Amino acid sequence: MSRLPGCLAVLVALGCVVSMHAAVAGAPEPGPTGKFPCAATETGNDILGDGVGNGDDFRTATLGGHYADRGLILAVEGSILTHRPANTRSDELLAIAGWAWGQEDPNLGWRWSGFIGGGVRVDRYLAGDEIQNGLHRGLNVDEVKLTYDDHESYRPAAAGSFAVGWLGVPSALDLTGWWGGQLVGAGQYALKGELIAELGPRLVLVGRDGSYWVGARYHWRDGDPPSATVAATGEHEDGWWINSGTYITPMDWGGWGYQVKAGINPESRAAFGAIGAILSPGTVPAGGEEMTLQHDLALYQGGSFGVQLRWYPTRMNLGDGVDGRRCAAVLDYRFGTEPDGRLSLDLSADDTLSGADLRHDQATIGWEEGYSSPRCGPFTFIPYAQAGLGARLEGVVSEGNGTRAQAVTVVVRGAAGVRVFCGDVFSFGFSVDGWLPARSEEVQLGASTVTLNDSGWAIGFHTAAEIAW
């Protein structure tokens, strides 16, 4: 296998575009093995959480990361907060230093770990409007014209987190990977200000080159928010969240890799997603039979995003996938704006939509058939076709007023493309994806009629890492 430092540079660049998001700002959390990653950066945006429920509001974007060395952890996180209904905004910055405790090396059985630290929380103008609108201009998106809250707050702050749980090996399977469950919590307190906390369970899977978790958290707050925009953001984030995440650290990257996280509050439709670079998050030692997985990140025509997991059963891949058949079970999720998703709606003067988009969420499970070419220098070419079945949700979203209409239906998905492997771990490629919903629905918005869940297609660009589990 060959090293791919250029891939890491691309991921770091992506991580610096917009933002970071910890579950609670300023409180890094232990990973699925109970270990704190040695270093991490995250860039997050509410539009990376889902499609239909997102109006680019409240915790719009974040940026930050942490560094851990012999128990010492330094963490920083900045957020851009917007409250469009009130036409206001604020910026937030947390800088925390503290100590971690618990076991460093991954091990089976019960384990616990945590972090506590202190620092400062700042709420005031920090050029968030210039960052957001600079990005919007680069993407040819409407600029956001809001007024900053009239406040400046500098307060001592404390933050902490913990994870307690159990890891084991599936008794019926001779596999390398571990599985288990954890109770995870995090909190932040600003002196004479807000108290913010989260607590909930998660299921975890840990493999040779990566880990995955999914769970639920309850988020609550108390105290005195420093401004009206901060208070509105906190109210929007309160309640139960469903969240998931993954660390991917391919073997030949020297412990470096990338992370992807997402969460949604089903009641308020608050959503957030993040991507970034990570160093040494903790994986399991060699042993047992390995499963081969590919973790795919995609960007589709029109501005939608996708995550795809492909599992390659060894017995169904001729020659272990070299110069022969490559077939896989496929789990695909995508969300964002449709290729023709910008809408100009003819509404009455008192019901104006500003920057209306047609957005979607789509999840399918299916199968891939592909063929692996003979190696050509460092490259291997894999043409493939996919088919899947699942559900699709479409909705009209305006920048100022949120979701105006939505509809859900069963959908059939098909795709064809080519994947180019660089060495044995990393690949990039292109695809043409199409979707055929079981039924469409017409909705009336003012004087305009909009068709939801119409059939369509889009071109996609993909990057993927192959990992051992």
N, C-alpha and C positions, 0 to 999 in steps of 0.2 A: 504494500500500500504506500502511496505517496502522500507527503504533507501538502496541505492546501492553505497557506497563510493568506492568499488573496481572498478566499471565501470568508475568513474571519474579518478581514478589513471591510468587506461589503456589509457584514452583519453589524459591525461597530458603527459604520456610517448610517445604516438604517436606525440604529439605536440612538443616534444624535439628532434625528430629524425633528422629532416633536417632544417626547416626554417619557417619564417613568411612573409606575404605579405599584406601590406596596399595598397590601390589604388595608393597613393603617399607615398613614404617612409617617416616615421616620422610624419605622419598626421592622427591620429585616426579619424574616421568618426562617426557621429551620426547614430544610428540604425533606423529601420523603424518607431518607435514611436517618433523619435527625441531625444531620450535619449542616452547618452554615456554609454555603459556597465561599471559596476563598475571595472571590471578587465577582461583581455582577453589575451590569448596567441595564436599564430598561427604558424604553420609550413607549409611551402609551397615549391613547386617544379614545374618546368615547365612541367614535365611529368604527374602531377596531373590535368592539364588543358584539354588535349585531347590526342588522340593517334597518328593519322596519321601526323598531322602538327608539331610534336615535334621531334627535333633532339638533345635535351639536350644541349642547347646553350643559350648565352646571359644571362638573369637573371635566372641562373640555379636553385638557391635555396635561401631561406631567413628564418630568425628566429627572433622572437621578440614578443612584446606585449605592453600593457599599463595598468596603474593603475589610477583610478579616485576617488577623495575624496573631497567632498564639493567644487567642482569647479576646484580644482587643478588636472592636468593630467600630469603624467610622462610616456613618451613613448620611446622605444628603438627598433631599427630594424637593423639587419645585413644582407647583401646580398653577395652571391658568383656570380661574373660575369665572363663569359667565351666567347671568340670570336674565335671559332675553325678555321674559314677560315684564320685568321691571326696568329693562334697558340699562342694567348696571353690570359691573364686573369688579374683580379683585384678583390679586396674585398672592401666592402663599409659598413660603420657604421653610423647611425644617432641616436643621443641622444637628446631628446627635452623635455622641461618642459614648461607648460603654463596653461591658464585658459579657461574653458568652460563657455558658457552662454546659456540661454534658459530654457524651462520648464522641470522639472525633471519627473513629473508624467504623464503617458499617458493620453491623452484626445482627444475628437473628435473635428473636425473643423480644422482651420488653426493653424499652429505652426511653429516655427523656432528655430534653435539652431546652435551653432558653437564652434570653438576652435581656439586659436592662441597661439603660443609659440616660444621660441628660444632655441638654444643649439649649437651643434657642428656636423659637418659632416667630417668624416675621410675616405679617399680613399688611400689605400696602402695594403701591404701584412698583412693579419690577419689570416693566417693559413687556409684559405679556401680550398687550395689544399689538405691539410691533412684530413680535414673533409670530403670532397667529395670522395677522393680515399679510405678513411677508410670505408665509407659506401659502395662504389662500391665493395671493397674486400669482405665485409660481405654478399653482395648479389650476388657474383660471376659474376660481371659485369666488362668489360674492364676498366682499370684505365685511367684517363684523364691526359696526359702529355702535359702541356702548360707552357709557360714562363710568369712570372709576368711582367707587364709594369714597366718601370724604373721611378717610381714617388712616392712621398709621399705628401699628401695634407691634411692639417688640417685647416678647415675654419669655422668661425661662420655661423650659419644657422638659418633660421626661417621657420616655417611650420604652416599651418592652414587648416581648413575645415569648411563646413557649410552644412545645409540641411534645405530647406523651402518647406512646402507642406501641404496637407489636408488629413485628415482621416475621414471616415464615415462608416455607417452601411448599407449594401445592403437593400434598402427599401422593396423589395419584399420577403425577407427571414428573419425569426426570428432566427438569428444566433448570437452566441457570438462574432465571429470574425469581425474585422474591415478591410476596404480596403481603398486605396487612392493612391496618387501620390506625388512625391517629385522631386525637382531640387537639385542635389548634386554637390558640388565642393570641390576641395582640391588643395593645392599648397605647394611648397617647394622652398626656395631660399638659396643658399650658397654665401656668400660675395665674389665678384669678381669671381664667378663661374657660375653654372647652375641655371636657372629658369625653374621649372617643374610644370605643372598644368593640371588638369582634370576638365571637366564640362559636365553634362548631366542629363537626366531625368530617373526616375525609377518608376515602379509600385510596390506597397507593399501590402502584406497581413499580418495581425497581429492576432494571436490567443491566447488562454489561456496559452498554453505551448510552443509556438514557433512563428516564423515569417519567411516570405519569400519575396524576392525581385528579380526583373529582370529588366534590363535597358540597356542603351547605354551611353557611355562616349567618349568624344573627348580628346585625350592626346596630349599635345604639350610641347616643350621645347625651350629654347633660352639660349644664353650665352656661357661660355667657359668651356667645360667638362675637368676634370683634367687629363684624359688619353684617348688613342685611344680606349681601350676596353669599357670605360664608354660611349664614343661618339657613338660607334657601337651599344651598348645596347639601348641607347636613340633613335637612328634612327629606330631600330627594333620595339620599343614600340610606336612610334608616330602614330597618326591617330585614327580612330574609334575603340572602343572595345564594344563587347556585353558581359555583365557580369550578374551574378546571385549569390545569396547566401541565407543562411538560418541559423537562430538561433534555437536551440532545447533545451528547459529547462523543462524537465518533472517535474510535481508538487512536487514529494516527494524527489527531489534532493536539496532542500533548496536554490533555485535560481541558482545553478550550472547547466551547460549543455555543449553542444558542438556546434561548428559552422563549416560550410563548405562553401567555396567560390570558384568560378571559373570564368575565363574570357578568351576571345579569340579575337584577331585582325584579321578579315577576310582577310584583304589585305596582311599583312606580315606573317600571320599564327603564330604570337606570341601567346603563351598561358600560363596561369598560374592557379594553383589551390592551395588551402590551407585548412587545417583542424586544429582545436585547441579547447581549453577549454574556457568557457565564464561564467561570473557571472553577474546576474541581468541585462539583456539587455533591459528589459521593455516588458510587455505583457498586454493584456486587462483584466479588471475585469470580474468576473462571471456575467452571464446574457444571456438569450436566450437559444436556443437549441444548443447543441454541436455536431460537426462532429468528428468522430474518424478517425485519420490518423496514419499510421506507416511510419517512416522515416528510411530507410534501407541503410546501408553502407556495401559494399561487396568487397572481394578480391578473384579473380578467378585464377585458375591454369594457370601458364605461366606468370603471372605478370600483369594482367589487373585489373582495378578497376570498381566499379559500384555504382550508387545511384538509389534507387527505392523509389517511393511514392505509398502507398496503401491506398485507401479510402474505408471505410467499411460502406455502407448504412445500417442504423439501421433496416429498415423494412425487409431487406433481410438476416439478421443474426438471426437465431433462438436462443431464450434465451439470446439475447445480446452477442452472441458468447461464452457462457458458456455451456459446454456439448452439443454441437450441431454444426450446419453448420456455417462456417465462409467464406464469399465470399467478394471479393474486386475488384474494378477497379484498374489497375496497370499501372503506368508510369515508364518505365525502361530505364536508360541510362548507357552504359558501354563503356570503352575505354582502350587501352593499347596494350600489346604484345600478340600475339596468343600463345596457348599452345605449338605449334611447330614452334614458330616464329623466332628462330635464324637461319639465312641463311648463307650458304657458297656458294658464287657466283663465278663462273669461268669467271673472266673478264680479259681483256688484261692488260698489264703492265702499260699503261698510263691511265687506268680507274678503279682504285682499290676501292672497297667498304670496309670500315673498320667497323666491328661490325654491319652488316646489320640486321635489324629486319623486321618482318612482323607484322604490327600494324593495329588497327581497331578503328572505332567509330560506335556505334550502338544505335539507339533510337527506342523503340517500345511502343505501348499502347495496353493493353489487359485486361484479366480477370483472377482471381484466385478463385479456389474452394478448400476449406479446411474443416477440421473437428477438433473441439476442444475436447480433452479428458477430463475426470473428473480430478480434481486437485489431484496431487500426492505429498503431502507435500507442499513445496513452488513452485512446478513445474507444468506447464501445457504443454502438447505436442500437436502440431498442424501439422499433415501431410497435404501437399497441392500439387496442380498441377496448372501450369500457362500456358497460351497461349497468344501470342501477334503478332502484325503486325507492321512493320515499315520500316526503311531504314538502310542500312549498308554500310560503307565506309571502304575499305581496301587499304593499301599502303605499299610500301617498303621504309624504312627509314634507312639511314646510319648515323653513329655518326658524320662523317666529312662533309657530303654533303647534308644532309636534305632529303626530299622526292624525290624519283626517279621515282615512278610510282604509280598511284592510280586509283580506280574504285569504283563506287557506284551502288547499286541495292536495290530493294525491298527485305525484308527478313521476314520469319516466324520464331518466337521464341517459344520454349517450355521449360518447366522446371518442375522438381518434387523434393520435399525435405521435410524436417521436421524442424519446428521451436519450440524452447523450451523457454517458458516464465518463468522468475524468478520474482515471485510476479506478479504485474499487469502492469508494465511499460516497462521493459527491456527484450529483447529476444536475443538468439543466435541460429544459425542453420547452416545446410549444404544443398546444392542443387546440382543437375546435370542439367546443362543448355545445350541446343542444339540450333543450328541455321541452317536454310535451305534457302539460298539465291535464288532469282528467276533465276539468271544467274551468271555464273562465267566468268572470263576473263583471258586469258593467255597473259603475257607480256614478252618481250625479254630484258634481261639485260646482255650485253656482250654475252657470249656463253651459258648463263643459261636461262631457261624458268621458270617463276614463275607464279603460278595460284593464282589469286586474287578472293576473295569472294567464296571460296570453302565451302562446308558444314562442320560442326564440332561440338564438344561438349567440355565442361569443368566442372570441379568440383569447387564449390564456397563455401566460408565461409562467413556468414552474422552476423551482429549485427544490432539491430533495437530498436528504442524507440517508444512507443505508446503515442501519444499526443492528447489533446483536442483542437479543433479549434472553 
